């Protein structure tokens, strides 16, 4: 074993779950789901309690994480087709610079494993966006559904044959339908293999789990083991996966020189009853820009490099690209606007975050905005997420999220100056956004 030294460029691992709610981990308050490995990460690293995604559904959220830019800047959002589908003809533009592209320029090996959902055609796959390799399902695990099965029946009583999703290696389909019962285990095996094979030079691993997005699948080793039922089985298998990755880093002598980040792409898909997760004390769910739809668990772990703490300051998946770039000594392009901030000072123990605002987009519209402790709503919709009829509020709503994270007490009448300040940052932000044609609406034309 040849361990990297502290003088080497650090490695980065992002573990990204799908539709996992804010309240679905032991360290975030779930009473029955057991997540000892993730809980240990939280104790040894930093647990962020006010961490946001770039959007409240899959495709735009992932685009924001990888590019550090709100999806409205890249055309990776839409007010009609909210995500990409198997018949979509679009994807993440080649002009966008992902974390993988930025790190490759400084000598990193890169791999994407798991759900991609930024375009399944060759020109949009991870191998066209800075990743040396790809292994995974290119979109959501409920797509390519057999039309003869009633949708809710298929999703709630999942069988592999109901969903014809492909498993890909690089640009080739190697299994169809993918055996989703073993998908978490196989993603984990691929991750361990990549780490072990690239231990002598810096690497970036983006592990985006396909679960706990409905339909739910778990391997035989975990099925029926959780007190929380099948959903708990799925989360506990993901926790096992996290443990396997951390153990591999330790075994290979890489743990002291690797940053591991665990987070989720949006809130829980609660319309599927016990098959969906929980936003804990937060209001709302996937598909909404209420706190339950966009505030997610986030843990940063790197023994000896990150100062352990619970961080209640604001952060976002948009901040991962500039933070990782700063730590890696990589330069960002100055030809574009970034919406992320470098959080490395907070990771190093400083008590202030450079992020003091957040813009919550629903498609191309700013649904709400936050400055400091206060969040102002311009729109409303169904807090369950679906159907998503978005309506302009006749009277805006204001909440103090530090005092009232459940968004129960509208205090707009008490803080007219705060409303003016938030309106002003929204105005200034909107002036920086140029219209870009949506990449989500174009469909493949069968010839």
For each residue, the residues with C-beta under 8 A, 3 or more apart:
1: 251 252 253
2: 199 200 253
3: 199 252 253 254
4: 8 11 199 200 202 253 254 257
5: 8 257
6: 256 257
7:
8: 4 5 202 257
9: 106 107 108 202 328 329
10: 202 257 258 259 302 305 327 328
11: 4 202 203 204 205 254 257 258 259
12: 99 103 203 204 205 258 259 261 324 327 328
13: 191 195 204 205 207 245 249 258 259 260 261
14: 65 99 205 206 207 208 261 263 320
15: 207 209 241 242 245 260 261 262 263
16: 62 65 114 206 207 208 209 263 264 265
17: 20 209 211 212 238 262 263 264 265
18: 58 115 140 141 208 209 210 211 212 213 264 265
19: 212 213 214 264 265 266 267 268 269 276 277 286
20: 17 24 25 212 235 238 264 268 277 296 297
21: 24 264 267 268 276 277 278 279 280 285 292
22: 28 267 278 279 280 282 291 292 295 296 297
23: 28 29 30 277 278 279 280 281 282
24: 20 21 28 30 33 212 235 268 277 278 297
25: 20 28 29 30 33 35 38 39 235 297
26: 29 30 33 34 35 36 38 39
27: 35 38 39 42 43 47 297 299
28: 22 23 24 25 47 280 297
29: 23 25 26 280 281
30: 23 24 25 26 33 35 228 278 280
31:
32: 226 227 228 232
33: 24 25 26 30 226 227 228 232 235 236
34: 26 226 227 232 236 239
35: 25 26 27 30 38 39 235 236 239
36: 26 39 40 239 243
37: 40 41 239 240 242 243 246
38: 25 26 27 35 41 42 239 242 262 299
39: 25 26 27 35 36 42 43
40: 36 37 43 44 246
41: 37 38 44 45 242 246 260 262 299 301
42: 27 38 39 45 46 47 299
43: 27 39 40 308
44: 40 41 301 303 308
45: 41 42 260 299 300 301 302 303 306 308
46: 42 299 300 301 306 307 308 309 310 311 346 347
47: 27 28 42 297 298 299 309 310 311
48: 51 298 299 300 311 313 315
49: 310 311 312
50: 295 311 312 313 314 315 401
51: 48 263 295 296 297 298 314 315 316 317
52: 294 295 296 314 315 316 317 358 360
53: 56 61 64 65 263 264 265 266 294 296 316 317
54: 60 61 63 64 65 70 71 316 317 318 339 361
55: 59 60 61 63 64 71 77 266 294 361
56: 53 61 266 267 286 287 288 289 293 294 360 362 385
57: 60 61 82 83 266 286 287
58: 18 61 62 83 115 117 140 213 265 266
59: 55 62 63 71 76 77 82 83 84 117 118 440
60: 54 55 57 63 64 71 76 77 82 83 361
61: 53 54 55 56 57 58 64 65 71 265 266 317
62: 16 58 59 65 66 116 117 118 208 265
63: 54 55 59 60 66 67 69 71 74 76 77 92 96 118
64: 53 54 55 60 61 67 68 69 70 71 76 317 318 339
65: 14 16 53 54 61 62 265 317 318 320 321
66: 62 63 92 96 98 99 100 118 129 206 321
67: 63 64 74 92 96 97 98 321
68: 64 99 318 319 320 321 322 332 338 339 340
69: 63 64 73 74 96 318 336 337 338 339 340
70: 54 64 73 318 339 359 361 433
71: 54 55 59 60 61 63 64 74 75 76 77 361
72: 75 77 361 364 433 436
73: 69 70 336 337 339 433 434 436
74: 63 67 69 71 92 93 96 436 439
75: 71 72 90 93 436 437 438 439 440
76: 59 60 63 64 71 92 118 438 439 440
77: 55 59 60 63 71 72 82 361 363 364 438 440
78: 81 82 363 364 438 440 441
79: 82 363 364 365
80: 363 441
81: 78 84 85 88 438 440 441
82: 57 59 60 77 78 79 287 363 388 440
83: 57 58 59 60 117 140 440
84: 59 81 88 90 91 117 118 119 120 139 440
85: 81 88 139 143
86: 120 139 143 144
87: 443 444
88: 81 84 85 91 119 120 440 442 443 444
89: 121 442 443 444 445
90: 75 84 119 124 438 439 440 441 442
91: 84 88 118 119 120 121 123 124 439
92: 63 66 67 74 76 96 98 118 119 124 129 439
93: 74 75 96 439
94: 123 128 129
95:
96: 63 66 67 69 74 92 93 129
97: 67 101 102 130 332 333 336
98: 66 67 92 101 102 129 130 131 321
99: 12 14 66 68 102 103 130 204 206 320 321 324 325
100: 66 103 104 108 110 112 126 129 130 131 204 206
101: 97 98 104 105 129 130
102: 97 98 99 105 106 130 321 324 325 330 332
103: 12 99 100 106 108 110 130 202 204 324 325 328 330
104: 100 101 107 108 110 130 132
105: 101 102 330 331
106: 9 102 103 202 328 329 330
107: 9 104 201 202
108: 9 100 103 104 201 202 203 204 328
109: 132 198 201 202 203 204
110: 100 103 104 130 131 132 133 203 204 205 206
111: 131 132 133 134 135 190 194 198 203 204 205 206
112: 100 116 126 131 133 134 135 136 206 208
113: 134 135 136 187 190 191 194 205 206 207 208
114: 16 135 136 137 187 206 207 208 209 210
115: 18 58 136 137 138 139 140 141 208 209 210 213
116: 62 112 119 120 125 126 134 136 137 138 139 208
117: 58 59 62 83 84 138 139 140
118: 59 62 63 66 76 84 91 92 124 129
119: 84 88 90 91 92 116 123 124 125 138 439
120: 84 86 88 91 116 124 125 138 139
121: 89 91 124 125
122: 125 127 128 171
123: 91 94 119 128
124: 90 91 92 118 119 120 121 128 129
125: 116 119 120 121 122 128 129 134 138 168 170 171
126: 100 112 116 129 130 131 133 134 206
127: 122 131 132 133 134 170 171
128: 94 122 123 124 125
129: 66 92 94 96 98 100 101 118 124 125 126
130: 97 98 99 100 101 102 103 104 110 126
131: 98 100 110 111 112 126 127 134 206
132: 104 109 110 111 127
133: 110 111 112 126 127 169 170 194
134: 111 112 113 116 125 126 127 131 168 169 170 171
135: 111 112 113 114 167 168 169 170 187 190
136: 112 113 114 115 116 167 168 187 208 210
137: 114 115 116 140 141 165 166 167 168 178 183 210
138: 115 116 117 119 120 125 166 168
139: 84 85 86 115 116 117 120 143 165
140: 18 58 83 115 117 137 143 210 213
141: 18 115 137 163 165 178 180 183 210 211 213 215 217
142: 145 154 155 163 213 214 215
143: 85 86 139 140 163 165
144: 86 163 164 165 166 177
145: 142 149 151 154 162 163 164
146: 149 154 161 162 163 164
147:
148:
149: 145 146 153 154 162
150: 153 154
151: 145 154 155
152: 155 156
153: 149 150 156 157
154: 142 145 146 149 150 151 157 158 159 162 163 215
155: 142 151 152 158 214 215 272 275
156: 152 153 214 215 272 273 275
157: 153 154
158: 154 155 162 163 180 214 215 216 217
159: 154 162
160: 163 177 178 179 180 181 217
161: 146 177
162: 145 146 149 154 158 159 215
163: 141 142 143 144 145 146 154 158 160 177 180 215
164: 144 145 146 176 177
165: 137 139 141 143 144 176 177 178 180
166: 137 138 144 173 175 176 177 178
167: 135 136 137 173 174 175 176 178 179 183
168: 125 134 135 136 137 138 171 172 173 174
169: 133 134 135 172 174
170: 125 127 133 134 135
171: 122 125 127 134 168
172: 168 169
173: 166 167 168 176
174: 167 168 169
175: 166 167 178 179
176: 164 165 166 167 173
177: 144 160 161 163 164 165 166 180
178: 137 141 160 165 166 167 175 183
179: 160 167 175 182 183
180: 141 158 160 163 165 177 183 210 211 215 217
181: 160 217 218 219 220
182: 179 185 186 219
183: 137 141 167 178 179 180 186 187 210 211 217
184: 187 188 209 210 211 217 218 219 234 237 238 241
185: 182 188 189 219 221 237 241
186: 182 183 189 190
187: 113 114 135 136 183 184 190 191 207 209 210 241
188: 184 185 191 192 240 241 244 245
189: 185 186 192 193
190: 111 113 135 186 187 193 194
191: 13 113 187 188 194 195 205 207 241 244 245 248
192: 188 189 195 196 244 245 248
193: 189 190 196 197
194: 111 113 133 190 191 197 198 203 205
195: 13 191 192 198 199 203 205 245 248 249 252 254
196: 192 193 199 248 252
197: 193 194
198: 109 111 194 195 201 203
199: 2 3 4 195 196 252 253 254
200: 2 4
201: 107 108 109 198
202: 4 8 9 10 11 103 106 107 108 109 328
203: 11 12 108 109 110 111 194 195 198
204: 11 12 13 99 100 103 108 109 110 111 324
205: 11 12 13 14 110 111 113 191 194 195
206: 14 16 66 99 100 110 111 112 113 114 126 131
207: 13 14 15 16 113 114 187 191 245
208: 14 16 18 62 112 113 114 115 116 136 265
209: 15 16 17 18 114 115 184 187 238 241
210: 18 114 115 136 137 140 141 180 183 184 187 213
211: 17 18 141 180 183 184 216 217 234 238
212: 17 18 19 20 24 216 231 234 235 238 277
213: 18 19 58 115 140 141 142 210 269
214: 19 142 155 156 158 269 272 275 276
215: 141 142 154 155 156 158 162 163 180 275
216: 158 211 212 230 231 233 234 275
217: 141 158 160 180 181 183 184 211 234
218: 181 184 222 223 230 233 234 237
219: 181 182 184 185 222 223 237
220: 181 223
221: 185 225 237
222: 218 219 225 226 233 234 236 237 240
223: 218 219 220 230 233
224: 233
225: 221 222 233 236
226: 32 33 34 222 229 230 231 232 233 235 236
227: 32 33 34 232
228: 30 32 33 231 232 233 235
229: 226 232 233 274
230: 216 218 223 226 233 234 274 275
231: 212 216 226 228 234 235 274 275 276 277
232: 32 33 34 226 227 228 229 235 236
233: 216 218 222 223 224 225 226 228 229 230 236 237
234: 184 211 212 216 217 218 222 230 231 237 238
235: 20 24 25 33 35 212 226 228 231 232 238 239 277
236: 33 34 35 222 225 226 232 233 239 240
237: 184 185 218 219 221 222 233 234 240 241
238: 17 20 184 209 211 212 234 235 241 242
239: 34 35 36 37 38 235 236 242 243
240: 37 188 222 236 237 243 244
241: 15 184 185 187 188 191 209 237 238 244 245
242: 15 37 38 41 238 239 245 246 262
243: 36 37 239 240 246 247
244: 188 191 192 240 241 247 248
245: 13 15 188 191 192 195 207 241 242 248 249 260
246: 37 40 41 242 243 249 250 255 260 301
247: 243 244 250 251
248: 191 192 195 196 244 245 251 252
249: 13 195 245 246 252 254 255 258 260
250: 246 247 253 254 255
251: 1 247 248
252: 1 3 195 196 199 248 249
253: 1 2 3 4 199 250 256
254: 3 4 11 195 199 249 250 257 258
255: 246 249 250 258 303
256: 6 253 302 303 304 305
257: 4 5 6 8 10 11 254 305
258: 10 11 12 13 249 254 255 302
259: 10 11 12 13 300 301 302 305 306 324 327
260: 13 15 41 45 245 246 249 300 301 302
261: 12 13 14 15 298 299 300 301 320
262: 15 17 38 41 242 297 298 299 301
263: 14 15 16 17 51 53 296 297 298 299 317
264: 16 17 18 19 20 21 53 267 296 297
265: 16 17 18 19 53 58 61 62 65 208 296
266: 19 53 55 56 57 58 61 286 287 293 294 296
267: 19 21 22 56 264 277 279 282 284 285 286 288 292 293 294 295 296 385
268: 19 20 21 24 276 277 278 279 285 286 292
269: 19 213 214 272 276 277 285 286 287 385
270: 273 276 277 278 279 285 286 384 385
271: 276 285 384 385 386
272: 155 156 214 269 275 276
273: 156 270 276
274: 229 230 231
275: 155 156 214 215 216 230 231 272
276: 19 21 214 231 268 269 270 271 272 273 285
277: 19 20 21 23 24 212 231 235 267 268 269 270
278: 21 22 23 24 30 268 270
279: 21 22 23 267 268 270 282 283 284 285 291 292 293 295
280: 21 22 23 28 29 30 292
281: 23 29 405 406
282: 22 23 267 279 290 291 292 295 405 406 407
283: 279 290 291 292 383 406 407 408
284: 267 279 288 289 290 291 292 293 383 385 407
285: 21 267 268 269 270 271 276 279 288 290 292 293 383 384 385
286: 19 56 57 266 267 268 269 270 293 385
287: 56 57 82 266 269 293 381 385 386 388
288: 56 267 284 285 292 293 294 362 381 382 383 384 385 388
289: 56 284 293 294 360 361 362 367 368 379
290: 282 283 284 285 293 294 383 407
291: 22 279 282 283 284 294 295 375 401 405 406 407
292: 21 22 267 268 279 280 282 283 284 285 288 295 383
293: 56 266 267 279 284 285 286 287 288 289 290 385
294: 52 53 55 56 266 267 288 289 290 291 360
295: 22 50 51 52 267 279 282 291 292
296: 20 22 51 52 53 263 264 265 266 267 317
297: 20 22 24 25 27 28 47 51 262 263 264
298: 47 48 51 261 262 263 315 317
299: 27 38 41 42 45 46 47 48 261 262 263
300: 45 46 48 259 260 261 306 347
301: 41 44 45 46 246 259 260 261 262 306
302: 10 45 256 258 259 260 305 306 347
303: 44 45 255 256 306
304: 256
305: 10 256 257 259 302 347
306: 45 46 259 300 301 302 303 347 348
307: 46 347 348 349
308: 43 44 45 46
309: 46 47 349
310: 46 47 49
311: 46 47 48 49 50 315 346 353
312: 49 50 402
313: 48 50 346 351 352 353 355
314: 50 51 52 353 355 356 357 358 370
315: 48 50 51 52 298 311 319 343 346 353 355
316: 51 52 53 54 319 340 341 355 358
317: 51 52 53 54 61 64 65 263 296 298 320
318: 54 64 65 68 69 70 321 338 339 340 341
319: 68 315 316 322 323 340 341 342 343 355
320: 14 65 68 99 261 317 323 324 340
321: 65 66 67 68 98 99 102 318 324 325 332 338 340
322: 68 319 325 326 332 338 340 341 342 343
323: 319 320 326 327 340 341 342 343 344 347
324: 12 99 102 103 204 259 320 321 327 328 330
325: 99 102 103 321 322 328 330 331 332 342
326: 322 323 329 330 342 344
327: 10 12 259 323 324 344
328: 9 10 12 103 106 108 202 324 325
329: 9 106 326
330: 102 103 105 106 324 325 326
331: 105 325
332: 68 97 102 321 322 325 338
333: 97 336
334:
335:
336: 69 73 97 333
337: 69 73 432
338: 68 69 318 321 322 332
339: 54 64 68 69 70 73 318 359
340: 68 69 316 318 319 320 321 322 323
341: 316 318 319 322 323 353 354 355
342: 319 322 323 325 326 345 354
343: 315 319 322 323 346 347 353 354 355
344: 323 326 327 347 348
345: 342 348 350 352 354
346: 46 311 313 315 343 349 350 352 353
347: 46 300 302 305 306 307 323 343 344
348: 306 307 344 345
349: 307 309 346
350: 345 346
351: 313
352: 313 345 346
353: 311 313 314 315 341 343 346 356
354: 341 342 343 345
355: 313 314 315 316 319 341 343 358
356: 314 353 371 372
357: 314 369 370 371 372 425
358: 52 314 316 355 369 370
359: 70 339 366 369 426 429
360: 52 56 289 294 366 367 368 369 370
361: 54 55 60 70 71 72 77 289 364 365 366 367
362: 56 288 289 365 367 379 381 388 390
363: 77 78 79 80 82
364: 72 77 78 79 361 438
365: 79 361 362 379 390
366: 359 360 361 369 378 426 429 430
367: 289 360 361 362 377 378 379 381 390
368: 289 360 375 376 377 378 379
369: 357 358 359 360 366 375 376 378 422 425 426 429
370: 314 357 358 360 374 375 376 401 422
371: 356 357 374 418 421 422 425
372: 356 357
373: 400 401 402 403
374: 370 371 398 399 400 401 415 418 422
375: 291 368 369 370 398 399 401 407
376: 368 369 370 396 397 398 412 418 419 422 423
377: 367 368 380 393 396 397 398 399
378: 366 367 368 369 392 393 396
379: 289 362 365 367 368 390 391 392 393
380: 377 390 391 393 397
381: 287 288 362 367 388 389 390 391
382: 288 385 386 387 388 389
383: 283 284 285 288 290 292
384: 270 271 285 288
385: 56 267 269 270 271 284 285 286 287 288 293 382 388
386: 271 287 382
387: 382
388: 82 287 288 362 381 382 385
389: 381 382
390: 362 365 367 379 380 381
391: 379 380 381
392: 378 379
393: 377 378 379 380 396 397
394:
395: 412
396: 376 377 378 393 412 419
397: 376 377 380 393 410 412
398: 374 375 376 377 410 411 412 415 418 419
399: 374 375 377 404 407 409 410 411
400: 373 374 403 404 409 411
401: 50 291 370 373 374 375 404 405 407
402: 312 373 405
403: 373 400 409
404: 399 400 401 407 408 409
405: 281 282 291 401 402
406: 281 282 283 291
407: 282 283 284 290 291 375 399 401 404
408: 283 404
409: 399 400 403 404
410: 397 398 399
411: 398 399 400 414 415
412: 376 395 396 397 398 415 416 419
413: 416
414: 411
415: 374 398 411 412 418 419
416: 412 413 419 420
417: 420 421
418: 371 374 376 398 415 421 422
419: 376 396 398 412 415 416 422 423
420: 416 417 423 424
421: 371 417 418 424 425
422: 369 370 371 374 376 418 419 425 426
423: 376 419 420 426 427
424: 420 421 427 428
425: 357 369 371 421 422 428 429
426: 359 366 369 422 423 429 430
427: 423 424 430 431
428: 424 425 431 432
429: 359 366 369 425 426 432 433
430: 366 426 427 433
431: 427 428
432: 337 428 429
433: 70 72 73 429 430
434: 73
435:
436: 72 73 74 75
437: 75
438: 75 76 77 78 81 90 364 441
439: 74 75 76 90 91 92 93 119 442
440: 59 75 76 77 78 81 82 83 84 88 90
441: 78 80 81 90 438
442: 88 89 90 439
443: 87 88 89
444: 87 88 89
445: 89
446:
447:
